[in-house]
């Protein structure tokens, strides 16, 4: 299985600018508000709020987000330092406690779930990261090594502005 661990840094800079634009549009009500949330973390170095648009799944009232950059994603590293987050899904805003998950089996379970819900989109996304179009569970678990997943537990009465 071919694995693309090092994507060109210029692509990540371009995506950071794109994410800023998506976040601004999202706050104005423009964009894929049923598939994407805005996650606000506190910068681990700056202490400033950092907003990142991310795809999500809601399962039994919990919010799941996965990192395309794995454990190297800035938002994920911010969560490792401070698990208190702010989430916006559509017009709903709430505070949450983020639980980082790095276990490849649990991440593969989440990817299986996403594949059942969005088979074409997720299969294409996985193939751009080097997973073949036809793969088995062992391939998925191997792929999940070094990836990251976060479960956000709502703190209903603790809406905070950051």
C-alpha positions in Angstrom: 0.0 0.0 0.0 1.4 3.4 -1.0 1.4 5.9 1.8 1.8 9.7 1.3 3.1 10.9 4.6 4.7 14.1 3.3 2.4 16.2 1.3 4.0 19.4 -0.1 4.1 22.2 2.5 2.7 24.6 -0.1 -0.5 22.6 -0.2 -0.9 22.9 3.5 -0.4 26.7 3.3 -3.0 26.9 0.6 -5.4 24.8 2.6 -4.9 27.0 5.7 -5.9 30.1 3.6 -8.9 28.1 2.2 -9.9 27.1 5.7 -9.9 30.7 6.8 -12.2 31.6 3.9 -14.5 28.7 4.6 -14.7 29.7 8.2 -15.6 33.3 7.3 -18.3 32.1 4.9 -19.6 29.6 7.3 -20.2 32.3 9.9 -22.2 34.1 7.3 -24.4 31.0 6.7 -22.6 30.0 3.4 -21.2 26.6 2.9 -21.7 22.9 3.8 -23.1 23.4 7.3 -24.5 19.9 7.6 -21.1 18.2 6.9 -18.7 20.8 8.3 -18.4 22.3 11.8 -16.2 25.1 13.1 -13.9 24.0 15.9 -12.3 26.6 18.0 -9.2 25.6 20.0 -6.8 27.6 22.0 -3.4 27.9 20.4 -0.8 25.9 22.3 1.9 28.6 21.8 -0.1 31.8 21.3 -3.0 31.2 23.7 -5.2 32.7 21.0 -8.4 31.2 19.7 -7.9 29.2 16.5 -10.9 28.3 14.2 -10.7 25.3 11.9 -13.5 24.0 9.6 -13.7 20.2 9.8 -15.9 17.5 8.5 -17.8 15.7 11.3 -20.1 12.9 12.2 -22.6 12.9 15.1 -23.0 9.5 16.7 -25.3 9.1 19.7 -25.0 12.8 20.6 -21.2 12.8 20.4 -19.3 14.7 17.7 -16.4 12.9 15.9 -13.8 14.7 13.8 -10.8 13.1 12.2 -7.5 14.8 11.2 -6.4 14.6 7.6 -2.9 15.5 8.8 -3.0 12.9 11.6 -1.4 13.9 14.9 0.6 16.7 13.2 -2.5 18.8 12.6 -2.3 22.1 14.6 -5.8 21.9 15.9 -5.2 18.4 17.2 -1.9 19.4 18.9 -3.8 22.3 20.4 -6.3 19.9 21.9 -3.5 17.8 23.4 -2.5 20.9 25.3 -6.1 22.1 26.2 -9.1 19.9 25.7 -11.7 22.7 26.2 -13.1 23.6 22.8 -15.9 25.6 21.2 -18.0 24.1 18.5 -20.3 25.6 15.9 -22.6 23.4 13.9 -24.8 25.6 11.7 -26.2 28.1 14.1 -25.8 25.9 17.2 -22.8 26.8 19.4 -21.6 24.9 22.4 -18.6 24.3 24.6 -17.1 20.8 24.6 -14.5 18.6 26.1 -12.3 17.0 23.4 -11.1 13.5 23.8 -8.1 12.7 21.5 -8.0 9.1 20.1 -4.9 7.7 18.5 -5.8 4.0 18.6 -5.7 2.6 15.0 -8.5 0.1 15.7 -10.9 2.9 17.0 -9.9 5.1 14.1 -10.5 2.3 11.6 -13.9 1.7 13.2 -14.7 5.4 12.6 -13.5 5.2 9.0 -15.7 2.1 8.5 -18.7 4.1 9.8 -17.9 7.0 7.5 -17.5 4.6 4.5 -21.0 3.2 5.2 -22.5 6.7 5.4 -20.6 8.4 2.6 -19.0 5.6 0.5 -18.0 7.5 -2.6 -16.6 10.6 -0.9 -14.7 8.8 1.8 -13.3 6.2 -0.5 -12.0 9.0 -2.8 -10.5 10.9 0.2 -8.8 7.7 1.4 -7.4 7.0 -2.1 -5.9 10.5 -2.3 -3.9 9.6 0.8 -2.6 6.4 -0.7 -5.1 3.7 0.3 -6.0 1.6 -2.7 -9.6 1.7 -3.9 -10.0 -2.0 -2.9 -8.8 -2.6 0.6 -9.5 -4.8 3.6 -9.8 -4.2 7.3 -6.1 -4.9 7.9 -5.2 -2.2 5.3 -7.6 0.2 7.0 -6.0 -0.4 10.4 -2.5 0.0 9.0 -3.6 3.3 7.3 -5.0 4.5 10.6 -1.6 4.4 12.4 -0.4 7.9 12.9 -3.9 9.3 12.2 -6.0 11.1 14.9 -9.6 11.2 15.9 -11.3 13.4 18.4 -14.6 12.8 20.2 -16.2 16.0 21.4 -18.4 15.7 24.5 -21.0 18.5 24.7 -21.0 20.7 27.8 -24.5 22.0 27.2 -24.8 24.6 29.9 -21.3 25.9 29.3 -21.4 27.9 26.1 -18.4 30.2 26.1 -17.1 32.7 23.6 -13.5 32.5 22.6 
